[in-house]
Amino acid sequence: MHGQKFIFELMAVGRYSFTTEQAISAFGVSVVAARAALRRLRQKGELAMPYKGFYVIVPPEFRNIGCLPASHFIPDLMNHLKESYYAGLLSAAEYSGAAHQRPQVFQVVVGRNKPEMICGKVRVQFIARKNVERIPTQDFKTPRGYLKVSTPAATAFDLVGYAHHAAGLDHVATVLSELAEKLNGEELRQVADLSPIAWAQRLGYLLDVVGAQDKTESLAEYIARKKPVTVPLIRAQSFRGISCLKRWRIWVNAKVEAEV
């Protein structure tokens, strides 16, 4: 009864997450009794625990997935962990209308490596980026609050920089072709200052490939000014005998095909 009352009171004020310590304090019973109550509620499907000591209330409409959707609880979880974050890569692309296919995993960029999180049928993948707090974001409203999501320009850079987390360069090119209309040349240049120079070189080339040359002038000027070393499009692949594409100072050692 203590648990049910606590859950109803939280939902009444629009809260859908809490910690073990908060529950123990609210129940007014022993630690053992409080943990037993929480365990019973999890067994009934009314609660889920995506992270140790952090619970989410699962309304009836989400019982089939055994958890709240990641976008509904990630802001509260990251606040609980006191860590900077943003929804990024394919998840961010979806918020910009460029998902192509609905991502099977929710991708969150954080400051340090974390293992993948599984809660019922919900999967959350964490990607580490050291300067996460400096990357430009925008807020999207969810039924439980606001979610921090990378801007289209920052999303484009992350997709290229972490292509192995985005199903490879062909898929990245496909998403970029859909994201292109949301991109701004000056914003791309600003994010370039926050990213490895090789990311800018590869992104500029891929945007040209998908027909978004009108978005790449600022990036091309940035590359020309920085005069970086030439890099291969795909690092792990041979580029012997391939001539350099001077505009981007890149060896195009793979054929990239966007699915249109």
N, C-alpha and C positions, 0 to 999 in steps of 0.2 A: 504493500500500500504506500509506503514511503516513496518508493521509486516511481510509481504511477503518478502520484500527486506532484512530485518534483518535475516530471516530464511535462505534465499538463500546464504547470505554472510557467515553465520555460517557453513552451509553444505559445502561451497566451501573450507573451511579450515579444514574440518573434525570434526567439533564440532556439537554435537547433544543435548546439554543441556545448560540451562542458568537460571538465576534467574530473578525474577520480577524487581529487581533494575537494573540489566544489561539491560533489555529490555526498561525500562523507560528512562534510560540514552541514549540508542542508538536511540530510536524513535524521541527524540527531541520534544515531545509534552507533554501535561499535564498528570498528573498521571491518571486522570479519563479517558482521551482519550486512553492512553496506555493500561490500564486494559480492556477497551472495545475492543480494537484490539486483545488482547490476548484471550479474551472470544470468539470472533468470530472465531478465528483460532482453538480453542478447539472444537467449535460446528461443524466446518467443518472436524474435525478429523485430522487436520495437526499438532496439538499440544496435549500433555497430561500433566497432573500435578500429578505425583505420590506422591509428598510431597508438603505441602503448601509453595508457593513461589518458587518452583523449577519445571521447565518445561523441557520436552523432545520433540524433533522434531520427528514426526512419519512419516517415509517414506511410500510410497504407498504399499510396500510389507508387512508392518506390520499394515496396517489400519484395517485388519480383527480382530486383537487382541486389538486394541485400545490403544496401548502403544508400546514403545520399549521393547524388551526382557529385563528381569531384569539384566542379565549379561552385557548388553550394557550400562546401566546407573548407576548401583550401585557404581562403583568406583568414578564417578563424584559426586554423591549424598553424599557419605561418606566424600569426600574431602570438599564439601560444608559445611557439618556439623562438619568438623574437628574431626572426630571420627575414631578410629582404627576399622578394620573389617577384615573378610575373609569369602568367601563362604565356607560353611561347611556341615557336616552331609551328607545327601543323595545327595545334589547338588555337594559337593566335590567328593563324591564317583563316580558320573557320569563322572566327569572330569578324574578320574583314571580308567575309563572303567568298573566300578563295580556298575552300577545303578540298574541292574536287571529289574526294571520297571522305566520308566521315571517319575521323581518326579512331582507331581502336583503343588508343591509350591517351590519357590526358597528360600533356607535357608541361612541366613547370621548370622554369629556370631559377636556380638558387645560387648562393655563393660558394657552396662546397658540395662535394659528392654525397649523395644519399642513395640507399638502395631503393629499388622499385617498391611501391606500396600497392597492396592488393586488399580490397575491401569488398567482399561479395563478388559481383561481376565488374566492379570498378577498378581500373588499373591506373596508377599515376606514376609517370616516369620523371625523374628529376635529372636535369642537365646542369652541370656546374659552369658558371661564368663568374670570374673573379670580380668584375666591376658591375655586378648585377644592379646595384643601387643607382648607377649612373645612366642606365639604359632608359630611353624615353618610353613611357607607357601611357595608356589611357584606361579609364575606368568604365567597366560594363556592369550594368545592374543585373543581378540575379534575383531569384525569389527570396534569397536569404541575405542580401546585402550587395556589396560591390566587389568585383573581381578586377585585379590589376592585370592588364593585357599589353603586350608589347605593341608599339605603333607599327603600321605597315612597313615603314622603312627599317625599323629594328628587326621585325620579323623576317624581312628579306635577307638581311645579313646573317641572322641566326640559321636560317634554312640552308644557306650556302656553307656557313662555317661548321655546321653540325649535320651535313648531308647524310651521314650514316644513321642519324636518328630520324631521317625524313624519307626513308626508302630509296635513297640514291639520287644522283643528279638528274636522271630523266624525270623522276617525280617532282624534284625541286623545280625544274624548268616548267613543268605543267602548272604547278601552284603559282610560280612567278608570273606566268602568262595571265592568270586570273587575278593576281594581286596588282598587276602593273598599273591599272587605272587608278589605284589608291596611292600610288607612289609619287613623291615629289623630289625633284632633283636636289634641291638644297637640303632637304631633310636627309637624303641618302648621304650627302657629303658630311653632314654633321655626325651621323652615326659612324661613318668611316673613321672619324677621329677617335672613336671609342673601341675600334675593332682592329684586329690584325690586318695589315695592309694587303696580305694575300687574299683575304675575304673580299675586299673591294675589287681586286683584280678579277677574281672569278665571278663575282656578282655582275660586274659591268659586262663581261663577256656573255653571260647567260641572258641578261636582259636584252642585249643586242640579238642573240639567237632567237628569242621569242618575239621579236619585233617591237620592243619597247625602247628603241634608240632615242626617242624624244625625252626619255627620263635619264639618260646616261651622260649628258654633256658635262655636268658638274663633277661627276665621278671621274670622267676621262681627264679633265683638267687637274683634278686632285692627284691622279696617278702620274700625270706628266710632271707635276711640280715636285712630287715626292721622289721620283726616279727610283722605284724599288727594284730589287733583283727580279729577274724573270722566274716565274713559278709554273709548274705543270698544272693543268686543269685538275687532274687526279694525281695525288701525291704518290700513291703506291703503284703507279703504272709507269712503264718505261716511256721516255720521251726522246730517245735517241733518234737522230735523223729528222726530227720535226722542227720546222722553222718557227721562229718567234712571231707571235701576233703583236706588232709594236704598239697598237692602241692601248692594249691592256697589259703588255709585258708578260705574256702568258704563252706557254707551249700547249697547244690544243691536242692533247694526247688521247682524246676519246671523242666519239661522236655522241652528242646529246640530242635526244629527240623528245620534245614535249608531246604529250597526248592531248590532242585537241578534238 
